[in-house]
Amino acid sequence: MIKTLTPQQASARLHALESTGSIPVYQMLPEEAIHVPGHGPRYLIPYLMSDVIEDYLILCGLPEGCVLAEDVTAEELLSLPQVTFMESITLYRFDRIGHLWVEDHPVIRRLVNFSLCLRNIYRFIDPEDSGELLPFLPQLVEFAPFRYWSPIRESIDDWAEETPAGLTAFRHYAEKAEDQVLLELLSRFAEADEFTGQNREPKTFDAPESNRSSTFLVRRIAEEIVRPEHSRVIGLISADMDRQSALFANERSYGPASDLNIRSMREEFSEALHSQGYEGIYPDFYRMEAGDKGTVLRNYRAYEEYPFTVLEDPDFTFHIVLY
């Protein structure tokens, strides 16, 4: 989807980007600009990029021969004469995407990553452009014990403030799972004197200041969440993430040759699993395995890792992991 921005919208987006530093601009190739109205050189500015969304600002209407520096300020861009600002937004399915930036507890770390992606869409994209966002998913990352399982090798506490909405979102799933142990811990969390987070609406991409809950209580609940007896809660969140993904209909494409290679890798991966006793159809597999109480049925999903923007390293290698 491509739309024309009002001067006020363009200014708000550019100043939000500038809050993180200078603004990078990339000149579009002729084949990339073919679907963009107008003539003359056109430039891309990455606005919001993740596994879930590609959102670019596009500068149109520049005179022939005009060349912009690679890093500019908001005022420099806004002062360009006769320039039209457009925005290109694409929402992608993400149910097959999984990163192993941190190896332990990959399932919940993946959910934290996508909750953060959805939260950014909720906060920074106009409602009419963000598609249907299911309730609770964008707010989960605002619950400190859930956010504890960072998808990267560092804390993401500075990327999402702690809010009562985060606690409400996680309690929704604990109640749905009828998990009395977690519900009791959540009540203690809500009553803790340290929990004073407010539901603020940041106007820039700067990490908001936030009040943090008791470190001990956060860790206590975080470690409880990943115990096997609470798997139903994680399963319910995963199921809603799959539902949300299905609402974003676009599939990523890297060109006919790369897409064909990816399909071949999926087929080879499936054949390898079937030869090891797994059953199922890509990306969902299962097999009987020995457990503490005898043989049990275990379910697995194949997750894929590949670039999430057209501006990433072209040498990035697509690969598949099972967990």
C-alpha positions in Angstrom: 0.0 0.0 0.0 1.3 3.4 -1.0 -0.3 6.6 0.3 0.6 10.4 0.1 1.4 12.0 3.4 0.2 15.4 4.6 3.0 17.8 5.5 2.1 17.3 9.2 2.3 13.5 8.8 5.7 13.7 7.0 7.0 16.1 9.7 5.9 13.8 12.5 7.5 10.7 11.0 10.8 12.5 10.1 11.2 14.0 13.5 10.5 10.7 15.2 13.3 9.1 13.1 15.6 12.0 13.9 15.1 11.4 17.6 17.4 8.3 17.1 20.1 10.1 15.0 20.5 11.3 11.4 18.1 10.0 8.8 19.5 7.6 6.2 18.2 7.9 2.7 18.6 5.5 -0.2 18.1 6.3 -3.9 15.6 4.0 -5.5 16.7 2.0 -8.6 14.5 2.6 -11.7 12.9 -0.8 -11.4 12.1 -0.1 -7.7 10.5 3.3 -8.6 8.3 2.0 -11.4 5.2 1.7 -9.1 5.8 5.2 -7.5 4.0 8.1 -9.1 5.9 11.0 -10.5 9.2 11.6 -12.3 12.8 12.3 -11.3 14.9 10.6 -8.7 13.1 9.1 -5.8 14.5 8.2 -2.4 13.6 5.6 0.3 13.8 6.3 4.0 13.3 3.2 6.3 10.7 4.2 8.9 9.6 1.0 10.7 11.3 -2.3 9.8 10.9 -5.7 11.4 9.9 -9.3 10.7 6.3 -8.1 10.5 6.4 -4.8 8.6 8.3 -2.9 6.0 7.4 0.8 6.2 9.3 3.2 4.0 8.9 6.9 3.4 9.4 7.9 -0.2 10.6 11.2 -1.5 9.1 12.1 -4.9 9.2 15.3 -7.1 12.9 16.0 -6.8 14.3 17.7 -10.0 16.4 15.6 -12.4 20.0 15.3 -11.2 19.2 16.1 -7.6 21.3 14.0 -5.3 20.8 13.8 -1.6 23.4 13.0 1.0 23.2 9.5 2.6 22.4 11.0 6.1 20.2 14.1 6.4 18.1 16.0 9.0 14.4 16.3 9.1 14.5 20.0 8.5 16.7 19.5 5.4 14.2 17.1 3.9 11.2 19.2 4.9 12.7 22.3 3.3 13.2 20.7 -0.1 11.0 22.5 -2.7 8.1 20.8 -4.4 8.8 17.5 -2.8 6.0 15.0 -2.1 6.3 12.5 0.8 4.7 9.1 0.3 4.6 6.1 2.6 4.8 2.4 1.5 3.5 -0.1 4.1 3.6 -3.8 3.8 2.5 -6.2 6.6 3.9 -9.7 6.4 2.9 -13.1 7.7 5.3 -14.1 10.5 4.1 -17.5 11.7 7.1 -19.3 10.1 9.8 -16.9 11.2 12.0 -17.7 14.1 15.4 -16.4 15.2 17.9 -18.2 17.4 19.8 -15.2 18.6 19.6 -16.8 22.1 19.4 -20.6 22.1 17.5 -21.4 25.4 13.7 -21.1 25.6 13.3 -20.2 21.9 9.5 -20.4 21.9 8.9 -17.7 24.5 11.7 -15.5 23.1 10.1 -15.7 19.7 6.8 -14.5 21.2 8.5 -11.6 23.0 10.0 -10.6 19.7 6.7 -10.5 17.9 4.9 -8.8 20.7 7.4 -6.0 20.4 7.0 -5.9 16.6 3.2 -5.6 17.0 3.6 -3.0 19.8 5.6 -0.8 17.5 3.0 -1.1 14.8 0.3 -0.2 17.4 2.3 2.8 18.6 3.8 4.3 15.4 1.5 3.3 12.4 -1.8 5.1 11.7 -4.7 2.8 12.8 -6.2 2.7 9.3 -2.9 1.4 7.9 -2.0 -1.2 10.6 -4.6 -3.8 9.7 -6.5 -5.6 12.4 -4.5 -6.0 15.6 -5.8 -8.6 18.0 -6.1 -7.4 21.6 -3.5 -8.2 24.2 -0.7 -9.3 21.9 1.0 -5.8 21.5 0.8 -5.2 25.2 2.4 -8.5 26.4 5.9 -7.1 26.0 5.0 -4.4 28.5 4.8 -7.1 31.2 8.3 -7.3 32.7 8.4 -11.1 33.5 7.3 -11.9 29.9 9.8 -9.3 28.5 12.5 -10.9 30.7 13.0 -13.6 27.9 14.6 -11.2 25.6 15.0 -12.5 22.0 18.5 -10.9 21.9 21.6 -11.2 24.2 20.7 -8.1 26.1 17.7 -6.7 28.0 14.9 -5.0 26.0 13.6 -3.2 29.1 14.5 0.1 27.4 12.5 -0.8 24.3 9.1 -1.1 26.0 7.9 0.6 29.2 6.2 -1.3 31.9 2.4 -0.7 32.0 -0.7 -2.0 33.7 -1.9 -3.0 30.3 1.0 -5.5 30.1 -0.1 -7.2 33.3 -3.7 -7.2 32.1 -2.6 -8.8 28.8 -0.7 -11.7 30.5 -3.4 -12.2 33.1 -5.9 -12.7 30.2 -4.0 -15.7 29.0 -3.4 -17.1 32.5 -7.2 -16.8 33.2 -8.0 -18.5 29.9 -5.6 -21.3 30.8 -7.1 -21.5 34.3 -3.5 -21.4 35.7 -4.1 -20.8 39.4 -0.4 -20.8 40.2 0.4 -18.0 37.8 -2.7 -16.1 38.7 -1.6 -16.0 42.3 1.8 -14.7 41.3 0.2 -12.1 39.1 -1.9 -10.9 42.1 1.3 -10.5 44.1 2.9 -8.6 41.2 -0.1 -6.3 41.0 0.0 -5.6 44.7 3.8 -4.9 44.9 4.6 -1.4 45.9 7.2 -1.3 43.2 4.7 -1.6 40.4 3.8 2.0 39.5 4.1 1.9 35.7 1.9 4.3 33.7 0.5 3.7 30.2 2.3 6.5 28.4 2.2 7.2 24.7 5.7 8.1 23.4 5.8 10.5 20.5 9.3 9.6 19.3 11.3 6.4 18.9 13.3 7.3 22.1 13.1 4.6 24.7 10.7 6.0 27.3 11.7 6.2 31.0 9.9 3.6 33.0 9.4 2.4 36.5 10.5 -1.2 37.1 9.0 -3.8 39.3 10.9 -5.8 42.0 13.8 -7.6 40.3 13.2 -10.6 42.5 9.5 -10.9 41.7 10.0 -10.3 38.0 12.6 -13.2 37.8 10.4 -15.4 40.0 7.4 -15.1 37.6 9.6 -15.2 34.5 11.2 -18.5 35.6 7.7 -19.9 36.5 6.3 -19.0 33.0 8.7 -21.4 31.2 8.1 -24.4 33.4 6.3 -27.3 31.5 3.2 -27.1 33.8 2.4 -23.6 32.3 2.8 -24.6 28.7 -1.0 -24.0 28.1 -0.5 -20.3 28.7 2.4 -20.1 26.2 0.3 -22.3 23.8 -2.6 -19.9 23.9 -0.3 -16.9 23.2 1.3 -18.9 20.3 -2.1 -19.7 18.9 -3.2 -16.0 18.9 0.1 -15.0 17.3 -0.7 -17.5 14.5 -4.1 -15.9 14.2 -2.6 -12.5 14.0 -0.1 -13.6 11.4 -2.9 -14.9 9.2 -4.4 -11.4 9.2 -1.3 -10.1 7.5 -1.7 -11.8 4.1 1.6 -10.8 2.4 4.2 -13.5 1.9 7.8 -12.4 1.5 9.4 -12.8 -1.9 13.1 -12.5 -2.8 12.7 -13.0 -6.5 11.8 -16.1 -8.5 15.2 -17.8 -8.2 15.5 -17.3 -4.4 11.9 -18.3 -3.8 12.4 -21.5 -5.8 15.5 -22.3 -3.7 13.6 -21.7 -0.5 10.9 -24.1 -1.6 13.5 -26.7 -2.4 15.1 -26.3 1.0 11.7 -26.7 2.7 11.1 -30.0 0.8 14.6 -31.3 1.7 14.0 -30.4 5.3 10.7 -32.3 5.4 12.3 -35.3 3.8 15.1 -35.3 6.3 12.6 -35.2 9.2 10.4 -37.9 7.8 13.5 -40.1 7.6 14.1 -39.6 11.3 10.6 -40.7 12.3 8.8 -37.4 12.3 5.3 -37.1 10.8 3.4 -34.1 9.5 3.4 -31.5 6.8 5.7 -28.6 6.7 6.0 -26.5 8.8 4.3 -28.6 11.6 5.6 -32.0 12.6 5.2 -34.5 15.4 6.5 -37.8 16.7 6.3 -40.1 19.7 9.2 -39.6 22.2 10.2 -41.0 25.6 9.2 -38.7 28.5 9.3 -38.9 32.3 5.9 -40.7 32.3 6.4 -42.9 29.3 6.0 -42.3 25.6 4.4 -38.9 24.7 3.5 -37.1 21.5 5.6 -34.1 20.9 4.8 -31.3 18.5 7.4 -29.3 16.6 7.3 -26.4 14.1 9.9 -25.5 11.5 10.9 -21.9 11.7 12.8 -19.9 9.1 15.3 -17.1 9.4 16.1 -14.8 6.5 16.4 -11.0 5.9 13.4 -8.9 6.9 14.2 -5.9 4.7 15.4 -5.4 1.1 18.2 -3.3 2.5 19.9 -6.1 4.5 23.1 -7.9 3.7 22.5 -9.7 0.3 24.9 -12.5 1.5 22.5 -13.5 4.4 21.9 -17.2 4.3 18.3 -18.5 4.7 18.1 -21.5 7.0 15.5 -23.6 8.9 15.4 -24.6 12.5 13.0 -27.0 14.3 11.7 -26.4 17.9 
